[in-house]
């Protein structure tokens, strides 16, 4: 059971990383200059993933090995 939960947490972390690769900031022309768009979607995803990662780190199934280290590193990148 514990191994299944740990595997599940690892898969969730992998999926979250893949989701963030698909986001792009969009450059829009506005009155002779350019603005960046797409912040709302990215901020919402960052918030969701930060909460999820922190919940993972609070889980007793995460252990003290590579998964915890990778999750802490991911949390730092999100923040």
PDB file with one MODEL, atoms N, CA, C and O in Angstrom:
MODEL        1
ATOM      1  N   UNK A   1       0.826  -1.201   0.000  1.00  0.00           N
ATOM      2  CA  UNK A   1       0.000   0.000   0.000  1.00  0.00           C
ATOM      3  C   UNK A   1       0.865   1.258   0.000  1.00  0.00           C
ATOM      4  O   UNK A   1       0.616   2.186  -0.769  1.00  0.00           O
ATOM      5  N   UNK A   2       1.885   1.286   0.868  1.00  0.00           N
ATOM      6  CA  UNK A   2       2.749   2.458   0.960  1.00  0.00           C
ATOM      7  C   UNK A   2       3.494   2.689  -0.352  1.00  0.00           C
ATOM      8  O   UNK A   2       3.642   3.830  -0.789  1.00  0.00           O
ATOM      9  N   UNK A   3       3.959   1.624  -0.973  1.00  0.00           N
ATOM     10  CA  UNK A   3       4.671   1.742  -2.250  1.00  0.00           C
ATOM     11  C   UNK A   3       3.746   2.280  -3.335  1.00  0.00           C
ATOM     12  O   UNK A   3       4.165   3.076  -4.175  1.00  0.00           O
ATOM     13  N   UNK A   4       2.488   1.845  -3.315  1.00  0.00           N
ATOM     14  CA  UNK A   4       1.519   2.336  -4.299  1.00  0.00           C
ATOM     15  C   UNK A   4       1.293   3.832  -4.137  1.00  0.00           C
ATOM     16  O   UNK A   4       1.260   4.571  -5.121  1.00  0.00           O
ATOM     17  N   UNK A   5       1.137   4.275  -2.897  1.00  0.00           N
ATOM     18  CA  UNK A   5       0.909   5.699  -2.626  1.00  0.00           C
ATOM     19  C   UNK A   5       2.125   6.520  -3.054  1.00  0.00           C
ATOM     20  O   UNK A   5       1.984   7.589  -3.647  1.00  0.00           O
ATOM     21  N   UNK A   6       3.313   6.015  -2.749  1.00  0.00           N
ATOM     22  CA  UNK A   6       4.536   6.725  -3.118  1.00  0.00           C
ATOM     23  C   UNK A   6       4.663   6.802  -4.636  1.00  0.00           C
ATOM     24  O   UNK A   6       5.030   7.846  -5.176  1.00  0.00           O
ATOM     25  N   UNK A   7       4.363   5.707  -5.324  1.00  0.00           N
ATOM     26  CA  UNK A   7       4.387   5.688  -6.788  1.00  0.00           C
ATOM     27  C   UNK A   7       3.383   6.691  -7.344  1.00  0.00           C
ATOM     28  O   UNK A   7       3.678   7.416  -8.295  1.00  0.00           O
ATOM     29  N   UNK A   8       2.192   6.727  -6.744  1.00  0.00           N
ATOM     30  CA  UNK A   8       1.148   7.652  -7.176  1.00  0.00           C
ATOM     31  C   UNK A   8       1.605   9.111  -7.020  1.00  0.00           C
ATOM     32  O   UNK A   8       1.360   9.938  -7.898  1.00  0.00           O
ATOM     33  N   UNK A   9       2.261   9.417  -5.910  1.00  0.00           N
ATOM     34  CA  UNK A   9       2.773  10.774  -5.699  1.00  0.00           C
ATOM     35  C   UNK A   9       3.840  11.120  -6.739  1.00  0.00           C
ATOM     36  O   UNK A   9       3.883  12.241  -7.248  1.00  0.00           O
ATOM     37  N   UNK A  10       4.695  10.151  -7.048  1.00  0.00           N
ATOM     38  CA  UNK A  10       5.724  10.366  -8.072  1.00  0.00           C
ATOM     39  C   UNK A  10       5.109  10.634  -9.433  1.00  0.00           C
ATOM     40  O   UNK A  10       5.583  11.496 -10.173  1.00  0.00           O
ATOM     41  N   UNK A  11       4.052   9.897  -9.767  1.00  0.00           N
ATOM     42  CA  UNK A  11       3.366  10.110 -11.042  1.00  0.00           C
ATOM     43  C   UNK A  11       2.703  11.480 -11.085  1.00  0.00           C
ATOM     44  O   UNK A  11       2.727  12.156 -12.114  1.00  0.00           O
ATOM     45  N   UNK A  12       2.115  11.885  -9.971  1.00  0.00           N
ATOM     46  CA  UNK A  12       1.473  13.203  -9.903  1.00  0.00           C
ATOM     47  C   UNK A  12       2.495  14.317 -10.127  1.00  0.00           C
ATOM     48  O   UNK A  12       2.219  15.288 -10.832  1.00  0.00           O
ATOM     49  N   UNK A  13       3.677  14.172  -9.523  1.00  0.00           N
ATOM     50  CA  UNK A  13       4.735  15.156  -9.711  1.00  0.00           C
ATOM     51  C   UNK A  13       5.163  15.213 -11.169  1.00  0.00           C
ATOM     52  O   UNK A  13       5.370  16.296 -11.717  1.00  0.00           O
ATOM     53  N   UNK A  14       5.295  14.066 -11.790  1.00  0.00           N
ATOM     54  CA  UNK A  14       5.677  13.999 -13.208  1.00  0.00           C
ATOM     55  C   UNK A  14       4.636  14.692 -14.092  1.00  0.00           C
ATOM     56  O   UNK A  14       4.988  15.435 -15.009  1.00  0.00           O
ATOM     57  N   UNK A  15       3.367  14.446 -13.812  1.00  0.00           N
ATOM     58  CA  UNK A  15       2.275  15.058 -14.587  1.00  0.00           C
ATOM     59  C   UNK A  15       2.277  16.575 -14.411  1.00  0.00           C
ATOM     60  O   UNK A  15       2.083  17.316 -15.375  1.00  0.00           O
ATOM     61  N   UNK A  16       2.496  17.031 -13.183  1.00  0.00           N
ATOM     62  CA  UNK A  16       2.517  18.483 -12.942  1.00  0.00           C
ATOM     63  C   UNK A  16       3.637  19.146 -13.733  1.00  0.00           C
ATOM     64  O   UNK A  16       3.441  20.222 -14.298  1.00  0.00           O
ATOM     65  N   UNK A  17       4.794  18.525 -13.777  1.00  0.00           N
ATOM     66  CA  UNK A  17       5.921  19.086 -14.532  1.00  0.00           C
ATOM     67  C   UNK A  17       5.600  19.152 -16.022  1.00  0.00           C
ATOM     68  O   UNK A  17       5.929  20.132 -16.690  1.00  0.00           O
ATOM     69  N   UNK A  18       4.963  18.114 -16.535  1.00  0.00           N
ATOM     70  CA  UNK A  18       4.584  18.096 -17.950  1.00  0.00           C
ATOM     71  C   UNK A  18       3.551  19.172 -18.261  1.00  0.00           C
ATOM     72  O   UNK A  18       3.618  19.806 -19.313  1.00  0.00           O
ATOM     73  N   UNK A  19       2.598  19.383 -17.355  1.00  0.00           N
ATOM     74  CA  UNK A  19       1.573  20.412 -17.565  1.00  0.00           C
ATOM     75  C   UNK A  19       2.199  21.795 -17.696  1.00  0.00           C
ATOM     76  O   UNK A  19       1.756  22.597 -18.519  1.00  0.00           O
ATOM     77  N   UNK A  20       3.209  22.081 -16.909  1.00  0.00           N
ATOM     78  CA  UNK A  20       3.817  23.411 -16.934  1.00  0.00           C
ATOM     79  C   UNK A  20       4.611  23.652 -18.217  1.00  0.00           C
ATOM     80  O   UNK A  20       4.827  24.802 -18.600  1.00  0.00           O
ATOM     81  N   UNK A  21       5.042  22.600 -18.874  1.00  0.00           N
ATOM     82  CA  UNK A  21       5.787  22.768 -20.131  1.00  0.00           C
ATOM     83  C   UNK A  21       4.914  23.297 -21.259  1.00  0.00           C
ATOM     84  O   UNK A  21       5.421  23.881 -22.217  1.00  0.00           O
ATOM     85  N   UNK A  22       3.612  23.096 -21.152  1.00  0.00           N
ATOM     86  CA  UNK A  22       2.717  23.502 -22.235  1.00  0.00           C
ATOM     87  C   UNK A  22       2.309  24.972 -22.164  1.00  0.00           C
ATOM     88  O   UNK A  22       1.745  25.499 -23.123  1.00  0.00           O
ATOM     89  N   UNK A  23       2.584  25.636 -21.052  1.00  0.00           N
ATOM     90  CA  UNK A  23       2.188  27.037 -20.921  1.00  0.00           C
ATOM     91  C   UNK A  23       3.192  27.951 -21.601  1.00  0.00           C
ATOM     92  O   UNK A  23       4.404  27.755 -21.514  1.00  0.00           O
ATOM     93  N   UNK A  24       2.656  28.950 -22.276  1.00  0.00           N
ATOM     94  CA  UNK A  24       3.483  29.933 -22.948  1.00  0.00           C
ATOM     95  C   UNK A  24       2.934  31.325 -22.684  1.00  0.00           C
ATOM     96  O   UNK A  24       1.724  31.526 -22.580  1.00  0.00           O
ATOM     97  N   UNK A  25       3.832  32.264 -22.581  1.00  0.00           N
ATOM     98  CA  UNK A  25       3.416  33.663 -22.534  1.00  0.00           C
ATOM     99  C   UNK A  25       3.225  34.125 -23.968  1.00  0.00           C
ATOM    100  O   UNK A  25       4.038  33.824 -24.842  1.00  0.00           O
ATOM    101  N   UNK A  26       2.157  34.849 -24.202  1.00  0.00           N
ATOM    102  CA  UNK A  26       1.822  35.308 -25.543  1.00  0.00           C
ATOM    103  C   UNK A  26       2.210  36.773 -25.673  1.00  0.00           C
ATOM    104  O   UNK A  26       1.932  37.586 -24.792  1.00  0.00           O
ATOM    105  N   UNK A  27       2.852  37.093 -26.781  1.00  0.00           N
ATOM    106  CA  UNK A  27       3.261  38.471 -27.034  1.00  0.00           C
ATOM    107  C   UNK A  27       2.213  39.125 -27.923  1.00  0.00           C
ATOM    108  O   UNK A  27       1.904  38.620 -29.002  1.00  0.00           O
ATOM    109  N   UNK A  28       1.661  40.259 -27.462  1.00  0.00           N
ATOM    110  CA  UNK A  28       0.621  40.958 -28.215  1.00  0.00           C
ATOM    111  C   UNK A  28       1.079  42.381 -28.495  1.00  0.00           C
ATOM    112  O   UNK A  28       1.657  43.048 -27.636  1.00  0.00           O
ATOM    113  N   UNK A  29       0.812  42.826 -29.703  1.00  0.00           N
ATOM    114  CA  UNK A  29       1.168  44.202 -30.055  1.00  0.00           C
ATOM    115  C   UNK A  29       0.090  45.138 -29.525  1.00  0.00           C
ATOM    116  O   UNK A  29      -1.104  44.856 -29.628  1.00  0.00           O
ATOM    117  N   UNK A  30       0.534  46.259 -28.955  1.00  0.00           N
ATOM    118  CA  UNK A  30      -0.402  47.230 -28.399  1.00  0.00           C
ATOM    119  C   UNK A  30       0.204  48.618 -28.515  1.00  0.00           C
ATOM    120  O   UNK A  30       1.197  48.930 -27.857  1.00  0.00           O
ATOM    121  N   UNK A  31      -0.395  49.443 -29.348  1.00  0.00           N
ATOM    122  CA  UNK A  31       0.013  50.842 -29.522  1.00  0.00           C
ATOM    123  C   UNK A  31       1.518  50.994 -29.743  1.00  0.00           C
ATOM    124  O   UNK A  31       2.185  51.792 -29.083  1.00  0.00           O
ATOM    125  N   UNK A  32       2.027  50.215 -30.681  1.00  0.00           N
ATOM    126  CA  UNK A  32       3.433  50.344 -31.058  1.00  0.00           C
ATOM    127  C   UNK A  32       4.416  49.648 -30.127  1.00  0.00           C
ATOM    128  O   UNK A  32       5.628  49.765 -30.313  1.00  0.00           O
ATOM    129  N   UNK A  33       3.925  48.939 -29.149  1.00  0.00           N
ATOM    130  CA  UNK A  33       4.798  48.194 -28.238  1.00  0.00           C
ATOM    131  C   UNK A  33       4.231  46.786 -28.074  1.00  0.00           C
ATOM    132  O   UNK A  33       3.204  46.459 -28.667  1.00  0.00           O
ATOM    133  N   UNK A  34       4.869  45.984 -27.302  1.00  0.00           N
ATOM    134  CA  UNK A  34       4.389  44.622 -27.097  1.00  0.00           C
ATOM    135  C   UNK A  34       4.085  44.375 -25.625  1.00  0.00           C
ATOM    136  O   UNK A  34       4.796  44.843 -24.735  1.00  0.00           O
ATOM    137  N   UNK A  35       3.020  43.635 -25.396  1.00  0.00           N
ATOM    138  CA  UNK A  35       2.630  43.241 -24.049  1.00  0.00           C
ATOM    139  C   UNK A  35       2.648  41.716 -23.968  1.00  0.00           C
ATOM    140  O   UNK A  35       2.434  41.022 -24.962  1.00  0.00           O
ATOM    141  N   UNK A  36       2.903  41.221 -22.781  1.00  0.00           N
ATOM    142  CA  UNK A  36       2.842  39.779 -22.567  1.00  0.00           C
ATOM    143  C   UNK A  36       1.479  39.408 -22.017  1.00  0.00           C
ATOM    144  O   UNK A  36       0.977  40.065 -21.105  1.00  0.00           O
ATOM    145  N   UNK A  37       0.873  38.359 -22.565  1.00  0.00           N
ATOM    146  CA  UNK A  37      -0.422  37.890 -22.106  1.00  0.00           C
ATOM    147  C   UNK A  37      -0.329  36.453 -21.630  1.00  0.00           C
ATOM    148  O   UNK A  37       0.710  35.806 -21.768  1.00  0.00           O
ATOM    149  N   UNK A  38      -1.413  35.964 -21.075  1.00  0.00           N
ATOM    150  CA  UNK A  38      -1.464  34.590 -20.605  1.00  0.00           C
ATOM    151  C   UNK A  38      -1.149  34.422 -19.133  1.00  0.00           C
ATOM    152  O   UNK A  38      -0.994  33.298 -18.655  1.00  0.00           O
ATOM    153  N   UNK A  39      -1.052  35.531 -18.406  1.00  0.00           N
ATOM    154  CA  UNK A  39      -0.688  35.463 -16.991  1.00  0.00           C
ATOM    155  C   UNK A  39      -1.755  34.805 -16.130  1.00  0.00           C
ATOM    156  O   UNK A  39      -1.432  34.086 -15.185  1.00  0.00           O
ATOM    157  N   UNK A  40      -3.019  35.045 -16.446  1.00  0.00           N
ATOM    158  CA  UNK A  40      -4.103  34.511 -15.608  1.00  0.00           C
ATOM    159  C   UNK A  40      -4.063  32.986 -15.541  1.00  0.00           C
ATOM    160  O   UNK A  40      -4.142  32.403 -14.460  1.00  0.00           O
ATOM    161  N   UNK A  41      -3.940  32.348 -16.699  1.00  0.00           N
ATOM    162  CA  UNK A  41      -3.900  30.884 -16.730  1.00  0.00           C
ATOM    163  C   UNK A  41      -2.668  30.344 -16.016  1.00  0.00           C
ATOM    164  O   UNK A  41      -2.748  29.369 -15.268  1.00  0.00           O
ATOM    165  N   UNK A  42      -1.545  30.976 -16.250  1.00  0.00           N
ATOM    166  CA  UNK A  42      -0.301  30.514 -15.634  1.00  0.00           C
ATOM    167  C   UNK A  42      -0.344  30.702 -14.119  1.00  0.00           C
ATOM    168  O   UNK A  42       0.059  29.810 -13.373  1.00  0.00           O
ATOM    169  N   UNK A  43      -0.825  31.845 -13.664  1.00  0.00           N
ATOM    170  CA  UNK A  43      -0.917  32.084 -12.217  1.00  0.00           C
ATOM    171  C   UNK A  43      -1.857  31.096 -11.534  1.00  0.00           C
ATOM    172  O   UNK A  43      -1.568  30.615 -10.438  1.00  0.00           O
ATOM    173  N   UNK A  44      -2.973  30.797 -12.176  1.00  0.00           N
ATOM    174  CA  UNK A  44      -3.915  29.829 -11.608  1.00  0.00           C
ATOM    175  C   UNK A  44      -3.271  28.451 -11.504  1.00  0.00           C
ATOM    176  O   UNK A  44      -3.412  27.773 -10.486  1.00  0.00           O
ATOM    177  N   UNK A  45      -2.571  28.040 -12.546  1.00  0.00           N
ATOM    178  CA  UNK A  45      -1.902  26.734 -12.535  1.00  0.00           C
ATOM    179  C   UNK A  45      -0.781  26.709 -11.502  1.00  0.00           C
ATOM    180  O   UNK A  45      -0.593  25.703 -10.818  1.00  0.00           O
ATOM    181  N   UNK A  46      -0.037  27.802 -11.384  1.00  0.00           N
ATOM    182  CA  UNK A  46       1.023  27.876 -10.371  1.00  0.00           C
ATOM    183  C   UNK A  46       0.443  27.735  -8.971  1.00  0.00           C
ATOM    184  O   UNK A  46       0.990  27.007  -8.143  1.00  0.00           O
ATOM    185  N   UNK A  47      -0.650  28.420  -8.703  1.00  0.00           N
ATOM    186  CA  UNK A  47      -1.301  28.322  -7.390  1.00  0.00           C
ATOM    187  C   UNK A  47      -1.767  26.894  -7.104  1.00  0.00           C
ATOM    188  O   UNK A  47      -1.534  26.362  -6.019  1.00  0.00           O
ATOM    189  N   UNK A  48      -2.427  26.281  -8.087  1.00  0.00           N
ATOM    190  CA  UNK A  48      -2.914  24.914  -7.913  1.00  0.00           C
ATOM    191  C   UNK A  48      -1.769  23.945  -7.647  1.00  0.00           C
ATOM    192  O   UNK A  48      -1.840  23.107  -6.748  1.00  0.00           O
ATOM    193  N   UNK A  49      -0.714  24.074  -8.445  1.00  0.00           N
ATOM    194  CA  UNK A  49       0.399  23.150  -8.292  1.00  0.00           C
ATOM    195  C   UNK A  49       1.173  23.386  -7.004  1.00  0.00           C
ATOM    196  O   UNK A  49       1.700  22.440  -6.418  1.00  0.00           O
ATOM    197  N   UNK A  50       1.248  24.624  -6.558  1.00  0.00           N
ATOM    198  CA  UNK A  50       1.925  24.913  -5.288  1.00  0.00           C
ATOM    199  C   UNK A  50       1.183  24.244  -4.138  1.00  0.00           C
ATOM    200  O   UNK A  50       1.803  23.617  -3.279  1.00  0.00           O
ATOM    201  N   UNK A  51      -0.140  24.373  -4.118  1.00  0.00           N
ATOM    202  CA  UNK A  51      -0.952  23.754  -3.071  1.00  0.00           C
ATOM    203  C   UNK A  51      -0.820  22.232  -3.136  1.00  0.00           C
ATOM    204  O   UNK A  51      -0.664  21.582  -2.103  1.00  0.00           O
ATOM    205  N   UNK A  52      -0.881  21.662  -4.336  1.00  0.00           N
ATOM    206  CA  UNK A  52      -0.766  20.215  -4.496  1.00  0.00           C
ATOM    207  C   UNK A  52       0.597  19.716  -4.033  1.00  0.00           C
ATOM    208  O   UNK A  52       0.689  18.700  -3.344  1.00  0.00           O
ATOM    209  N   UNK A  53       1.653  20.429  -4.411  1.00  0.00           N
ATOM    210  CA  UNK A  53       3.007  20.028  -4.026  1.00  0.00           C
ATOM    211  C   UNK A  53       3.185  20.113  -2.517  1.00  0.00           C
ATOM    212  O   UNK A  53       3.803  19.232  -1.919  1.00  0.00           O
ATOM    213  N   UNK A  54       2.659  21.146  -1.900  1.00  0.00           N
ATOM    214  CA  UNK A  54       2.767  21.269  -0.454  1.00  0.00           C
ATOM    215  C   UNK A  54       1.980  20.161   0.255  1.00  0.00           C
ATOM    216  O   UNK A  54       2.402  19.669   1.302  1.00  0.00           O
ATOM    217  N   UNK A  55       0.846  19.774  -0.314  1.00  0.00           N
ATOM    218  CA  UNK A  55       0.085  18.656   0.254  1.00  0.00           C
ATOM    219  C   UNK A  55       0.872  17.356   0.118  1.00  0.00           C
ATOM    220  O   UNK A  55       0.874  16.525   1.026  1.00  0.00           O
ATOM    221  N   UNK A  56       1.539  17.186  -1.021  1.00  0.00           N
ATOM    222  CA  UNK A  56       2.370  15.994  -1.213  1.00  0.00           C
ATOM    223  C   UNK A  56       3.485  15.949  -0.174  1.00  0.00           C
ATOM    224  O   UNK A  56       3.765  14.899   0.404  1.00  0.00           O
ATOM    225  N   UNK A  57       4.115  17.093   0.057  1.00  0.00           N
ATOM    226  CA  UNK A  57       5.209  17.148   1.024  1.00  0.00           C
ATOM    227  C   UNK A  57       4.720  16.866   2.443  1.00  0.00           C
ATOM    228  O   UNK A  57       5.500  16.419   3.284  1.00  0.00           O
ATOM    229  N   UNK A  58       3.459  17.115   2.716  1.00  0.00           N
ATOM    230  CA  UNK A  58       2.890  16.843   4.023  1.00  0.00           C
ATOM    231  C   UNK A  58       2.427  15.401   4.190  1.00  0.00           C
ATOM    232  O   UNK A  58       2.059  14.981   5.287  1.00  0.00           O
ATOM    233  N   UNK A  59       2.447  14.647   3.094  1.00  0.00           N
ATOM    234  CA  UNK A  59       1.999  13.261   3.146  1.00  0.00           C
ATOM    235  C   UNK A  59       3.031  12.372   3.837  1.00  0.00           C
ATOM    236  O   UNK A  59       4.237  12.553   3.664  1.00  0.00           O
ATOM    237  N   UNK A  60       2.551  11.424   4.608  1.00  0.00           N
ATOM    238  CA  UNK A  60       3.455  10.484   5.284  1.00  0.00           C
ATOM    239  C   UNK A  60       4.023   9.465   4.300  1.00  0.00           C
ATOM    240  O   UNK A  60       4.978   8.762   4.628  1.00  0.00           O
ATOM    241  N   UNK A  61       3.457   9.377   3.112  1.00  0.00           N
ATOM    242  CA  UNK A  61       3.908   8.406   2.120  1.00  0.00           C
ATOM    243  C   UNK A  61       5.094   8.884   1.288  1.00  0.00           C
ATOM    244  O   UNK A  61       5.701   8.083   0.577  1.00  0.00           O
ATOM    245  N   UNK A  62       5.433  10.153   1.358  1.00  0.00           N
ATOM    246  CA  UNK A  62       6.474  10.682   0.484  1.00  0.00           C
ATOM    247  C   UNK A  62       7.874  10.220   0.894  1.00  0.00           C
ATOM    248  O   UNK A  62       8.774  10.164   0.055  1.00  0.00           O
ATOM    249  N   UNK A  63       8.062   9.895   2.144  1.00  0.00           N
ATOM    250  CA  UNK A  63       9.355   9.382   2.596  1.00  0.00           C
ATOM    251  C   UNK A  63      10.409  10.473   2.697  1.00  0.00           C
ATOM    252  O   UNK A  63      10.094  11.663   2.714  1.00  0.00           O
ATOM    253  N   UNK A  64      11.665  10.047   2.763  1.00  0.00           N
ATOM    254  CA  UNK A  64      12.765  10.997   2.919  1.00  0.00           C
ATOM    255  C   UNK A  64      13.786  10.899   1.792  1.00  0.00           C
ATOM    256  O   UNK A  64      14.896  11.413   1.929  1.00  0.00           O
ATOM    257  N   UNK A  65      13.446  10.268   0.709  1.00  0.00           N
ATOM    258  CA  UNK A  65      14.393  10.039  -0.373  1.00  0.00           C
ATOM    259  C   UNK A  65      14.270  11.022  -1.521  1.00  0.00           C
ATOM    260  O   UNK A  65      13.989  12.206  -1.336  1.00  0.00           O
ATOM    261  N   UNK A  66      14.492  10.486  -2.718  1.00  0.00           N
ATOM    262  CA  UNK A  66      14.526  11.278  -3.944  1.00  0.00           C
ATOM    263  C   UNK A  66      13.194  11.988  -4.220  1.00  0.00           C
ATOM    264  O   UNK A  66      13.183  13.134  -4.670  1.00  0.00           O
ATOM    265  N   UNK A  67      12.096  11.320  -3.955  1.00  0.00           N
ATOM    266  CA  UNK A  67      10.791  11.930  -4.221  1.00  0.00           C
ATOM    267  C   UNK A  67      10.597  13.190  -3.387  1.00  0.00           C
ATOM    268  O   UNK A  67      10.093  14.189  -3.898  1.00  0.00           O
ATOM    269  N   UNK A  68      10.982  13.166  -2.130  1.00  0.00           N
ATOM    270  CA  UNK A  68      10.877  14.359  -1.276  1.00  0.00           C
ATOM    271  C   UNK A  68      11.793  15.465  -1.813  1.00  0.00           C
ATOM    272  O   UNK A  68      11.392  16.626  -1.892  1.00  0.00           O
ATOM    273  N   UNK A  69      13.013  15.099  -2.177  1.00  0.00           N
ATOM    274  CA  UNK A  69      13.969  16.079  -2.708  1.00  0.00           C
ATOM    275  C   UNK A  69      13.441  16.706  -3.991  1.00  0.00           C
ATOM    276  O   UNK A  69      13.502  17.924  -4.163  1.00  0.00           O
ATOM    277  N   UNK A  70      12.922  15.873  -4.893  1.00  0.00           N
ATOM    278  CA  UNK A  70      12.371  16.384  -6.158  1.00  0.00           C
ATOM    279  C   UNK A  70      11.146  17.265  -5.913  1.00  0.00           C
ATOM    280  O   UNK A  70      10.964  18.282  -6.581  1.00  0.00           O
ATOM    281  N   UNK A  71      10.316  16.873  -4.963  1.00  0.00           N
ATOM    282  CA  UNK A  71       9.114  17.659  -4.660  1.00  0.00           C
ATOM    283  C   UNK A  71       9.474  19.005  -4.051  1.00  0.00           C
ATOM    284  O   UNK A  71       8.856  20.019  -4.374  1.00  0.00           O
ATOM    285  N   UNK A  72      10.464  19.022  -3.178  1.00  0.00           N
ATOM    286  CA  UNK A  72      10.908  20.291  -2.585  1.00  0.00           C
ATOM    287  C   UNK A  72      11.504  21.204  -3.656  1.00  0.00           C
ATOM    288  O   UNK A  72      11.272  22.413  -3.649  1.00  0.00           O
ATOM    289  N   UNK A  73      12.270  20.618  -4.573  1.00  0.00           N
ATOM    290  CA  UNK A  73      12.856  21.401  -5.671  1.00  0.00           C
ATOM    291  C   UNK A  73      11.752  21.970  -6.563  1.00  0.00           C
ATOM    292  O   UNK A  73      11.833  23.118  -7.002  1.00  0.00           O
ATOM    293  N   UNK A  74      10.718  21.159  -6.831  1.00  0.00           N
ATOM    294  CA  UNK A  74       9.602  21.627  -7.653  1.00  0.00           C
ATOM    295  C   UNK A  74       8.840  22.747  -6.953  1.00  0.00           C
ATOM    296  O   UNK A  74       8.438  23.722  -7.587  1.00  0.00           O
ATOM    297  N   UNK A  75       8.644  22.605  -5.642  1.00  0.00           N
ATOM    298  CA  UNK A  75       7.977  23.653  -4.879  1.00  0.00           C
ATOM    299  C   UNK A  75       8.765  24.959  -4.978  1.00  0.00           C
ATOM    300  O   UNK A  75       8.179  26.028  -5.152  1.00  0.00           O
ATOM    301  N   UNK A  76      10.073  24.875  -4.869  1.00  0.00           N
ATOM    302  CA  UNK A  76      10.923  26.071  -4.955  1.00  0.00           C
ATOM    303  C   UNK A  76      10.789  26.727  -6.329  1.00  0.00           C
ATOM    304  O   UNK A  76      10.725  27.953  -6.426  1.00  0.00           O
ATOM    305  N   UNK A  77      10.749  25.931  -7.372  1.00  0.00           N
ATOM    306  CA  UNK A  77      10.589  26.486  -8.729  1.00  0.00           C
ATOM    307  C   UNK A  77       9.234  27.165  -8.897  1.00  0.00           C
ATOM    308  O   UNK A  77       9.130  28.219  -9.525  1.00  0.00           O
ATOM    309  N   UNK A  78       8.204  26.555  -8.333  1.00  0.00           N
ATOM    310  CA  UNK A  78       6.864  27.137  -8.457  1.00  0.00           C
ATOM    311  C   UNK A  78       6.763  28.467  -7.720  1.00  0.00           C
ATOM    312  O   UNK A  78       6.153  29.418  -8.210  1.00  0.00           O
ATOM    313  N   UNK A  79       7.363  28.518  -6.554  1.00  0.00           N
ATOM    314  CA  UNK A  79       7.293  29.731  -5.744  1.00  0.00           C
ATOM    315  C   UNK A  79       8.171  30.795  -6.365  1.00  0.00           C
ATOM    316  O   UNK A  79       8.261  31.905  -5.841  1.00  0.00           O
TER     317      UNK A  79
ENDMDL
END
